[in-house]
Amino acid sequence: MSTNSAPFDIRSTISENKLKSLWNLMSGYKRIYLFAALCLGFAAAFRSGTYLILGQFVDALVSDDDIGKYIPWIAVSFFVLAAFQGVFTYISGRLAAKTSEGITRRLRNFLFDHIQRLSFSYHDKTKTGDLIQRSTSDVDAVRLFFADRAIGLGRILLLFIVNLGVLLSLNVRLALLSIIVVPLTIILSLIFFRKVSAAYEDYQDQEAVLSNTLQENLTGVRVVKAFARQQFEIDKFDAENTKKFQKGRKFFSMHALFWPFSDILTGAQMIFGYYIGATMAISGEISIGTYLAYAGMIIWIIWPIRNLGRLIVQMSTGLVSYGRIIEVIKEQREPLSAGDHKPQSDTFNGEFVFQNVSFSYEDNPIVLDEISFVCKPGQMIALLGGPGSGKSTLINLLPRFYDYTSGLLTLDGIDLKRYPRAFLRKQIGLVEQEPFLFSRSIRENISYGVDREVSEEELFTASKAAAIHDVILGFPKGYDTMVGEKGVTLSGGQKQRIAIARTLLKNPKILVLDTLLLRWMLKQKPKFIKLWII
């Protein structure tokens, strides 16, 4: 079983058939899961054994006056069978839980890592709430599929096979007459499966919309309060919540509609079975003990088939959620290491040359149209233009957040597309106009951009260069002060200065400031920076 931290590429498990994909997803857990199902078979066999012993006991009681001496042994047999049944049921549940939790842990980790590696263009067109929904609710639906639905399906099939086999050994005709409705129940379940799958997918899509609405509201809560738009946001949320209510009512109504049909079929089958069995017992075709054994075992044939229909319908939720997750996993990752040119850092100069560079976001109108200029090492370049003129877009081309669509952009005379994205992002320090701070300490936020231990001296030097060191020392806990979500405990200027310190600490060769005002926050120009673009 693979429970270590070794990476598992879930993309290799994807198949056109969702059930086959889920089977492939169980790599490392298949034997455990199959053994869990086998344990359920043993538990079912021991349960059937209790009814057989009961039937033989009743027959012996009717025919033998000296049955009393066997009662202790029969009692012990019941106890032993019940104990074995309980042990195997426990083992099965434990192994099934271990499998489901292991698989979903693997799925969550991979999905989180995969989403981080997707391109900027994907995140531009995908709502955050939808990704959160797929990473939480849909993953949990897959967990339930393995923990309850799939193993439950195996349990039902084993109960049916074991008990049907025992009934056939008692009386073939009675056994066959007791499963007439089984094909009808299965057909009914498959019909509901198709309808419920579509309804559940609509329900999950709407839940994603609701999650995104909530996420946007919480992110922009300051704007909502500043403009006193609480009622507008409440009405907007209520409208989406009403749609979720309506789709949820449709989905669960279809679930509720399934039970009356299945109950009528299975109930009629049990009454018919009891009637046929009683008739055969009265006519002497079977003994009273056999009839009692049959009466106990038919319950564990008919009711599991009824629950089979329920599981088939509920399995649709797991399959739909898995399909929604796969839609994300199928998206191509951003190739961070792709590129055949990676110079040594000491030979890196930092000269950008734009030659008729144009860019557009997919099928949208052109944002940059044949831009040409040169950024030489040692220069400080300022990009001026009105809102929407493409300044930030041009900056995003440098670390290859996006690739230009036409023209030529070179770095030190080499086409920028030949540089690996990871190399460029290590050499380029970018401070955005609206910097993002994590809900961690100031120390962790400043050292976030480097993957090594940072000394106090390095931390203080970067903070002093960003003119934030003295401000941080003024906080009660200094550099260990916790920053609220997105830095809401800090002023706008303080957040920008911490972001500058974070960028300077990584010693970038090229510093890119997404607004001219950020330049005046620096006390001095760090010597390691070869090119400024503002």
C-alpha positions as CSV (number, residue, x, y, z in Angstrom):
1,M,0.0,0.0,0.0
2,S,1.4,3.4,-1.0
3,T,0.8,5.7,2.0
4,N,4.1,7.6,1.7
5,S,4.6,11.0,0.2
6,A,5.8,9.8,-3.2
7,P,4.0,11.7,-5.9
8,F,1.2,9.8,-7.7
9,D,0.2,11.1,-11.1
10,I,-3.6,10.8,-11.2
11,R,-3.6,11.8,-14.9
12,S,-2.2,8.3,-15.6
13,T,-5.4,6.7,-14.2
14,I,-7.9,8.6,-16.4
15,S,-9.9,6.5,-18.8
16,E,-13.0,7.1,-21.0
17,N,-14.9,4.8,-18.6
18,K,-15.3,6.5,-15.2
19,L,-15.5,3.2,-13.3
20,K,-12.3,2.0,-14.9
21,S,-10.7,5.3,-13.9
22,L,-11.8,4.9,-10.3
23,W,-10.4,1.4,-10.4
24,N,-7.1,2.7,-11.6
25,L,-7.2,5.4,-8.9
26,M,-7.1,2.6,-6.3
27,S,-3.5,1.7,-7.3
28,G,-1.8,0.5,-4.1
29,Y,-5.1,-0.1,-2.4
30,K,-6.8,-2.7,-4.6
31,R,-5.8,-5.8,-2.6
32,I,-6.9,-4.2,0.6
33,Y,-10.2,-3.2,-0.9
34,L,-10.8,-6.6,-2.4
35,F,-10.0,-8.2,0.9
36,A,-12.5,-5.9,2.6
37,A,-15.2,-7.0,0.2
38,L,-14.1,-10.7,0.8
39,C,-14.5,-10.2,4.6
40,L,-18.1,-9.0,3.9
41,G,-18.6,-12.3,2.1
42,F,-17.4,-14.2,5.1
43,A,-19.7,-12.2,7.3
44,A,-22.7,-12.9,5.1
45,A,-21.8,-16.7,5.1
46,F,-21.8,-16.7,8.9
47,R,-25.1,-14.9,9.0
48,S,-26.6,-17.5,6.7
49,G,-25.2,-20.2,9.0
50,T,-27.2,-18.9,11.9
51,Y,-30.4,-19.4,9.9
52,L,-29.4,-22.9,8.9
53,I,-28.7,-23.9,12.4
54,L,-32.0,-22.4,13.5
55,G,-33.8,-24.5,10.9
56,Q,-32.1,-27.7,11.9
57,F,-32.8,-27.0,15.5
58,V,-36.5,-26.5,14.9
59,D,-36.7,-29.7,12.9
60,A,-34.8,-31.6,15.6
61,L,-37.1,-30.1,18.2
62,V,-40.2,-31.3,16.4
63,S,-38.9,-34.8,15.8
64,D,-36.7,-35.5,18.9
65,D,-37.9,-35.5,22.5
66,D,-34.3,-35.5,23.8
67,I,-33.2,-32.3,22.1
68,G,-32.5,-30.5,25.4
69,K,-28.9,-31.8,25.7
70,Y,-28.0,-30.1,22.4
71,I,-29.3,-26.7,23.4
72,P,-26.0,-25.5,25.0
73,W,-24.1,-26.5,21.9
74,I,-26.6,-24.7,19.6
75,A,-26.3,-21.6,21.8
76,V,-22.5,-21.7,21.6
77,S,-22.8,-22.1,17.8
78,F,-25.0,-19.0,17.6
79,F,-22.5,-17.0,19.7
80,V,-19.5,-18.2,17.6
81,L,-21.1,-17.4,14.3
82,A,-22.2,-14.0,15.6
83,A,-18.7,-13.3,16.8
84,F,-17.1,-14.2,13.5
85,Q,-19.6,-12.2,11.7
86,G,-18.8,-9.1,13.8
87,V,-15.1,-9.6,13.5
88,F,-15.2,-9.8,9.7
89,T,-17.6,-6.9,9.4
90,Y,-15.2,-4.8,11.6
91,I,-12.2,-5.7,9.5
92,S,-14.1,-4.9,6.3
93,G,-15.2,-1.5,7.6
94,R,-11.7,-0.6,8.8
95,L,-10.0,-1.6,5.5
96,A,-12.7,0.2,3.5
97,A,-12.2,3.4,5.5
98,K,-8.4,3.1,5.2
99,T,-8.7,2.8,1.4
100,S,-11.2,5.6,1.0
101,E,-9.2,8.1,3.2
102,G,-6.0,7.1,1.5
103,I,-7.3,7.6,-2.0
104,T,-9.0,10.9,-1.2
105,R,-5.9,12.2,0.6
106,R,-3.9,11.4,-2.6
107,L,-6.6,13.0,-4.7
108,R,-6.7,16.2,-2.6
109,N,-2.9,16.6,-2.6
110,F,-2.7,16.0,-6.4
111,L,-5.6,18.4,-7.1
112,F,-4.1,21.1,-5.0
113,D,-0.7,20.8,-6.6
114,H,-2.3,20.6,-10.1
115,I,-4.3,23.7,-9.6
116,Q,-1.2,25.7,-8.6
117,R,0.5,24.6,-11.8
118,L,-2.2,25.6,-14.2
119,S,-1.7,28.5,-16.5
120,F,-2.7,32.1,-15.8
121,S,-5.1,32.0,-18.7
122,Y,-6.9,29.1,-17.0
123,H,-7.3,30.9,-13.7
124,D,-8.4,34.0,-15.6
125,K,-11.5,32.2,-17.0
126,T,-12.2,29.9,-14.0
127,K,-14.0,31.1,-10.9
128,T,-12.3,30.5,-7.5
129,G,-15.5,29.3,-5.9
130,D,-15.9,26.6,-8.6
131,L,-12.4,25.3,-7.9
132,I,-13.0,25.3,-4.2
133,Q,-16.2,23.4,-4.7
134,R,-14.4,20.7,-6.8
135,S,-11.6,20.5,-4.3
136,T,-13.8,20.0,-1.3
137,S,-17.4,18.9,-1.9
138,D,-16.7,16.8,-5.0
139,V,-13.6,15.1,-3.5
140,D,-15.7,14.2,-0.4
141,A,-18.3,12.7,-2.7
142,V,-15.6,10.5,-4.2
143,R,-14.6,9.5,-0.6
144,L,-18.1,8.4,0.1
145,F,-18.1,6.4,-3.1
146,F,-15.2,4.3,-1.9
147,A,-16.1,4.3,1.8
148,D,-19.8,3.4,1.5
149,R,-21.2,3.0,-2.1
150,A,-18.6,0.7,-3.8
151,I,-18.0,-1.5,-0.8
152,G,-21.8,-1.5,-0.1
153,L,-22.4,-2.7,-3.6
154,G,-19.9,-5.6,-3.0
155,R,-21.6,-6.4,0.3
156,I,-25.0,-6.5,-1.4
157,L,-23.8,-8.8,-4.2
158,L,-22.1,-11.1,-1.7
159,L,-25.2,-11.2,0.5
160,F,-27.3,-12.1,-2.5
161,I,-24.9,-14.7,-3.8
162,V,-24.4,-16.4,-0.5
163,N,-28.0,-16.5,0.6
164,L,-29.2,-17.5,-2.8
165,G,-26.8,-20.3,-2.8
166,V,-28.0,-21.5,0.5
167,L,-31.7,-21.2,-0.6
168,L,-30.9,-23.2,-3.7
169,S,-29.5,-25.9,-1.5
170,L,-32.7,-25.9,0.5
171,N,-35.2,-25.9,-2.4
172,V,-34.5,-24.8,-6.0
173,R,-38.0,-24.0,-6.9
174,L,-38.6,-21.8,-3.8
175,A,-35.3,-20.0,-4.3
176,L,-36.0,-19.1,-8.0
177,L,-39.5,-17.9,-7.1
178,S,-38.0,-15.6,-4.5
179,I,-35.9,-13.5,-6.9
180,I,-38.5,-12.7,-9.6
181,V,-38.4,-8.9,-9.0
182,V,-34.6,-8.7,-8.9
183,P,-34.2,-7.9,-12.6
184,L,-37.0,-5.4,-12.4
185,T,-35.5,-3.6,-9.5
186,I,-32.1,-3.4,-11.2
187,I,-33.7,-2.0,-14.4
188,L,-35.6,0.6,-12.4
189,S,-32.4,1.6,-10.6
190,L,-30.5,2.1,-13.8
191,I,-33.3,4.3,-15.2
192,F,-33.2,6.5,-12.1
193,F,-29.3,6.4,-12.2
194,R,-29.3,8.3,-15.5
195,K,-31.9,10.9,-14.4
196,V,-30.4,11.5,-11.0
197,S,-26.9,11.9,-12.5
198,A,-28.0,14.8,-14.6
199,A,-29.9,16.4,-11.7
200,Y,-27.0,16.0,-9.4
201,E,-24.6,17.6,-11.8
202,D,-26.9,20.7,-12.1
203,Y,-27.1,20.8,-8.3
204,Q,-23.3,20.7,-7.9
205,D,-22.8,23.4,-10.6
206,Q,-25.2,25.7,-8.8
207,E,-23.5,25.0,-5.5
208,A,-20.2,26.1,-7.1
209,V,-21.9,29.3,-8.2
210,L,-23.1,29.9,-4.7
211,S,-19.6,29.2,-3.3
212,N,-18.1,31.7,-5.7
213,T,-20.7,34.3,-4.8
214,L,-19.9,33.9,-1.1
215,Q,-16.1,33.9,-1.8
216,E,-16.4,37.2,-3.8
217,N,-18.5,38.8,-1.0
218,L,-16.1,37.9,1.7
219,T,-13.1,39.0,-0.3
220,G,-14.7,42.3,-1.1
221,V,-16.4,42.8,2.2
222,R,-14.7,46.2,2.7
223,V,-16.0,47.5,-0.6
224,V,-19.5,46.2,0.3
225,K,-19.4,48.1,3.6
226,A,-17.8,51.2,2.1
227,F,-20.7,51.6,-0.4
228,A,-23.4,50.3,2.0
229,R,-24.4,47.6,-0.5
230,Q,-25.2,44.9,2.0
231,Q,-28.8,44.6,0.9
232,F,-27.8,44.3,-2.7
233,E,-25.4,41.5,-1.8
234,I,-28.0,39.8,0.3
235,D,-30.5,39.9,-2.6
236,K,-27.8,38.5,-5.0
237,F,-26.9,35.7,-2.6
238,D,-30.6,34.9,-2.0
239,A,-31.2,34.6,-5.8
240,E,-28.4,32.1,-6.2
241,N,-29.4,30.3,-3.0
242,T,-33.0,30.0,-4.3
243,K,-31.7,28.4,-7.5
244,K,-29.7,25.9,-5.4
245,F,-32.8,25.2,-3.4
246,Q,-34.9,24.5,-6.5
247,K,-32.3,22.2,-8.0
248,G,-31.7,20.5,-4.7
249,R,-35.5,19.9,-4.3
250,K,-35.6,18.4,-7.8
251,F,-32.6,16.2,-7.0
252,F,-33.9,14.9,-3.7
253,S,-37.4,14.6,-5.0
254,M,-36.2,12.1,-7.6
255,H,-34.4,10.2,-4.8
256,A,-37.7,10.2,-2.8
257,L,-39.6,9.0,-5.8
258,F,-37.4,5.9,-6.2
259,W,-38.3,4.4,-2.8
260,P,-42.0,3.9,-3.3
261,F,-41.5,2.0,-6.5
262,S,-38.7,-0.2,-5.0
263,D,-40.6,-0.8,-1.8
264,I,-43.7,-1.9,-3.6
265,L,-41.7,-4.4,-5.7
266,T,-39.6,-5.8,-2.9
267,G,-42.5,-5.9,-0.5
268,A,-44.7,-7.8,-2.9
269,Q,-41.8,-10.2,-3.5
270,M,-41.4,-11.0,0.2
271,I,-45.2,-11.5,0.7
272,F,-45.2,-13.8,-2.3
273,G,-42.2,-15.7,-1.0
274,Y,-43.7,-16.1,2.4
275,Y,-46.9,-17.4,0.9
276,I,-45.2,-19.9,-1.4
277,G,-42.9,-21.1,1.4
278,A,-45.8,-21.5,3.9
279,T,-47.8,-23.4,1.2
280,M,-44.9,-25.8,0.6
281,A,-44.4,-26.3,4.4
282,I,-48.1,-27.1,4.9
283,S,-48.1,-29.5,2.0
284,G,-44.9,-31.2,3.4
285,E,-42.6,-30.2,0.5
286,I,-40.3,-28.5,3.0
287,S,-40.0,-28.9,6.8
288,I,-40.9,-26.2,9.3
289,G,-37.3,-25.7,10.1
290,T,-36.5,-25.1,6.4
291,Y,-39.3,-22.6,6.2
292,L,-38.0,-20.7,9.2
293,A,-34.5,-20.7,7.7
294,Y,-36.0,-19.5,4.4
295,A,-38.0,-16.7,6.1
296,G,-34.8,-15.4,7.7
297,M,-32.7,-15.6,4.6
298,I,-35.1,-14.1,2.1
299,I,-34.9,-10.8,4.1
300,W,-31.1,-10.8,3.3
301,I,-31.9,-11.3,-0.4
302,I,-34.7,-8.9,-1.0
303,W,-33.7,-6.0,1.2
304,P,-30.1,-5.9,-0.1
305,I,-31.5,-5.8,-3.6
306,R,-33.7,-2.9,-2.5
307,N,-30.6,-1.2,-1.2
308,L,-28.8,-2.1,-4.4
309,G,-31.1,0.3,-6.1
310,R,-30.4,3.0,-3.6
311,L,-26.6,2.5,-4.0
312,I,-26.8,2.5,-7.8
313,V,-28.7,5.8,-7.6
314,Q,-26.3,7.3,-5.0
315,M,-23.2,6.1,-6.9
316,S,-24.2,8.5,-9.6
317,T,-23.2,11.4,-7.2
318,G,-19.7,10.0,-6.8
319,L,-19.3,9.4,-10.5
320,V,-20.6,12.9,-11.4
321,S,-18.2,14.5,-8.8
322,Y,-15.3,12.5,-10.1
323,G,-16.1,13.7,-13.6
324,R,-16.0,17.3,-12.4
325,I,-12.6,16.7,-10.7
326,I,-11.3,15.1,-13.9
327,E,-12.3,18.1,-15.9
328,V,-9.8,20.1,-13.9
329,I,-7.1,17.4,-13.9
330,K,-7.3,17.1,-17.7
331,E,-6.2,20.8,-18.0
332,Q,-2.6,21.1,-19.2
333,R,-0.2,22.4,-16.6
334,E,2.1,25.3,-17.2
335,P,5.4,23.9,-18.4
336,L,7.8,25.6,-15.9
337,S,10.9,23.8,-17.0
338,A,10.3,23.9,-20.8
339,G,13.0,25.8,-22.6
340,D,16.4,25.0,-24.1
341,H,18.3,28.1,-22.9
342,K,19.3,28.6,-19.3
343,P,22.3,30.8,-18.8
344,Q,24.4,30.9,-15.7
345,S,23.3,33.7,-13.3
346,D,26.7,35.4,-13.5
347,T,26.5,35.7,-17.3
348,F,22.9,37.1,-17.1
349,N,22.7,40.7,-18.2
350,G,19.0,41.5,-18.4
351,E,18.6,43.3,-21.7
352,F,15.0,43.1,-23.1
353,V,14.3,44.0,-26.7
354,F,10.7,44.4,-27.9
355,Q,10.4,44.1,-31.7
356,N,6.8,44.7,-32.9
357,V,5.4,42.6,-30.0
358,S,1.7,42.1,-30.0
359,F,-0.5,40.2,-27.5
360,S,-4.2,39.3,-27.1
361,Y,-6.0,37.2,-24.5
362,E,-7.1,34.2,-26.5
363,D,-10.0,35.3,-28.8
364,N,-10.2,38.8,-27.3
365,P,-9.2,42.0,-29.1
366,I,-5.5,42.9,-29.3
367,V,-4.1,44.5,-26.0
368,L,-0.6,45.2,-27.2
369,D,-0.1,46.1,-30.8
370,E,3.4,46.1,-32.3
371,I,5.3,47.4,-29.3
372,S,9.0,48.2,-29.9
373,F,11.6,49.5,-27.4
374,V,14.8,48.4,-25.6
375,C,15.5,47.9,-21.9
376,K,19.2,48.0,-21.3
377,P,21.1,46.8,-18.2
378,G,21.4,49.5,-15.6
379,Q,18.5,51.5,-16.9
380,M,15.3,52.4,-15.1
381,I,12.4,52.1,-17.5
382,A,9.0,53.8,-16.8
383,L,6.0,52.6,-18.7
384,L,3.4,55.4,-19.0
385,G,-0.2,55.1,-20.2
386,G,-3.8,55.5,-19.3
387,P,-5.9,52.8,-17.6
388,G,-6.3,49.7,-19.8
389,S,-3.4,50.7,-22.1
390,G,-1.6,47.4,-21.4
391,K,1.1,48.3,-18.9
392,S,0.4,45.4,-16.6
393,T,-0.1,43.1,-19.5
394,L,3.3,44.0,-20.9
395,I,4.9,43.4,-17.5
396,N,3.3,39.9,-17.4
397,L,5.1,39.0,-20.6
398,L,8.5,39.2,-18.9
399,P,8.2,36.3,-16.5
400,R,6.1,34.5,-19.1
401,F,2.9,34.5,-17.2
402,Y,1.6,34.9,-20.8
403,D,3.5,34.4,-24.1
404,Y,3.4,37.1,-26.7
405,T,1.3,36.2,-29.8
406,S,3.4,37.9,-32.6
407,G,6.6,39.9,-33.1
408,L,9.8,39.1,-31.1
409,L,10.8,39.6,-27.5
410,T,14.4,38.8,-26.6
411,L,16.3,38.7,-23.4
412,D,20.1,39.1,-23.9
413,G,19.6,38.4,-27.6
414,I,17.7,35.1,-27.0
415,D,14.0,34.6,-27.8
416,L,12.2,34.9,-24.4
417,K,10.2,31.7,-25.2
418,R,13.5,29.7,-25.1
419,Y,13.9,30.5,-21.4
420,P,12.3,28.2,-18.9
421,R,9.6,30.0,-17.0
422,A,11.1,28.8,-13.6
423,F,14.4,30.5,-14.5
424,L,12.8,33.8,-15.5
425,R,10.7,33.9,-12.4
426,K,13.7,33.4,-10.2
427,Q,15.6,36.2,-11.9
428,I,12.7,38.7,-12.1
429,G,11.2,40.2,-9.0
430,L,7.6,41.5,-9.4
431,V,5.8,43.7,-7.0
432,E,2.1,44.0,-8.0
433,Q,0.0,47.1,-7.6
434,E,-2.2,45.2,-5.1
435,P,0.2,42.8,-3.3
436,F,-1.1,39.7,-1.6
437,L,0.0,38.8,1.9
438,F,-0.7,35.4,3.4
439,S,-2.3,34.8,6.8
440,R,1.1,34.2,8.4
441,S,3.7,36.2,10.4
442,I,5.4,39.1,8.8
443,R,8.7,37.1,8.9
444,E,7.1,34.3,6.9
445,N,5.6,36.7,4.4
446,I,8.9,38.4,3.7
447,S,10.9,35.1,3.5
448,Y,8.2,33.5,1.3
449,G,10.0,34.1,-2.0
450,V,13.1,32.1,-1.1
451,D,13.4,28.3,-0.5
452,R,16.1,28.4,2.1
453,E,16.7,29.5,5.7
454,V,16.9,33.3,6.0
455,S,19.2,35.0,8.5
456,E,18.0,37.9,10.7
457,E,20.6,40.1,8.9
458,E,19.2,39.3,5.5
459,L,15.6,39.9,6.7
460,F,16.5,43.2,8.3
461,T,18.5,44.4,5.2
462,A,15.5,43.7,2.9
463,S,13.1,45.4,5.3
464,K,15.3,48.5,5.7
465,A,15.6,48.8,1.9
466,A,11.8,48.8,1.7
467,A,11.6,51.3,4.6
468,I,9.4,49.0,6.7
469,H,11.9,47.7,9.3
470,D,11.3,50.4,11.9
471,V,7.5,50.0,11.5
472,I,7.7,46.3,12.0
473,L,9.7,46.7,15.2
474,G,7.0,49.0,16.5
475,F,4.5,46.1,16.5
476,P,4.2,44.3,19.9
477,K,5.6,41.0,18.4
478,G,7.8,42.5,15.8
479,Y,8.5,40.3,12.9
480,D,6.4,37.5,14.5
481,T,3.3,39.7,14.2
482,M,0.5,37.7,12.5
483,V,-0.9,39.2,9.3
484,G,-4.7,38.9,8.8
485,E,-6.1,37.4,5.6
486,K,-4.6,39.4,2.7
487,G,-2.9,41.7,5.2
488,V,-6.1,43.4,6.4
489,T,-4.4,44.2,9.8
490,L,-1.9,46.4,7.9
491,S,-2.3,49.7,6.0
492,G,-2.1,49.7,2.2
493,G,1.3,51.3,2.3
494,Q,2.6,48.8,4.9
495,K,1.4,45.9,2.7
496,Q,3.2,47.3,-0.3
497,R,6.4,47.8,1.6
498,I,6.4,44.2,3.0
499,A,5.8,43.0,-0.6
500,I,8.8,45.0,-1.8
501,A,10.9,43.5,1.0
502,R,9.8,40.1,0.1
503,T,10.8,40.7,-3.5
504,L,14.2,42.2,-2.6
505,L,15.1,39.3,-0.4
506,K,15.1,36.9,-3.4
507,N,17.9,39.1,-5.0
508,P,16.3,39.5,-8.4
509,K,18.4,40.7,-11.3
510,I,15.4,42.5,-12.7
511,L,12.9,44.4,-10.5
512,V,9.5,45.1,-11.9
513,L,7.2,47.5,-10.0
514,D,3.6,47.5,-11.2
515,T,3.1,51.2,-10.2
516,L,5.3,54.2,-10.2
517,L,4.5,55.1,-6.6
518,L,6.3,51.9,-5.4
519,R,9.6,53.3,-6.6
520,W,9.5,56.1,-4.0
521,M,9.0,53.6,-1.2
522,L,12.6,52.4,-1.6
523,K,15.2,54.1,0.5
524,Q,18.0,53.0,-1.8
525,K,18.6,51.2,-5.0
526,P,19.9,47.6,-4.3
527,K,23.2,46.9,-6.1
528,F,22.2,43.4,-7.3
529,I,19.4,44.8,-9.5
530,K,20.5,45.2,-13.1
531,L,17.3,46.6,-14.6
532,W,14.3,48.5,-13.3
533,I,10.9,48.4,-15.0
534,I,8.2,50.6,-13.5
